[in-house]
Amino acid sequence: MKKILCAASLGMALAFSVGAQAADKIALVNVAEVFQQLPAREAVAKQLDSEFKGRATELQRMESDLQTKIQKLQRDGSTMKASEREKLEKEVMAKRDEFIQKGQSFENDNRRRHMEERNKLMSRIQDAVKLVAGKEGYDLVLDASAAVYSASGKNITAEVLKQVK
């Protein structure tokens, strides 16, 4: 019985020492900070702004035109002939529907392109994390925002940022 207890305590001590060694191979990286400091992020934002600038300008023009027609209808609708008022109401409805459809299409395309470019940048960050972790021999790298507490995890955010740039 003493041999079993001795073996069990030796096994537990060995497990704790292996656990302690494994804890030394844990690193933390603040992915959000790396993403915010990434120089390519600003370039991508400018590229996307210029890519969607024409459509945004067209939507602004359409909105202004629609507002003008609505104001005219509200201002002059009671003094217009019934046929003129009906024609203007139909025109306003058609313009409003076109504006809504183009606006939704713009939002969907804009959101899709932003996600595509964000995913490309996140992939670069992930590759940099893998490279730094491989070079420094880390078994596990956690996002710093996911870790509640870590006494032994080394923060490799600066190394990852250098690698991504």
Disulfide bonds with the S-S distance in Angstrom:
none
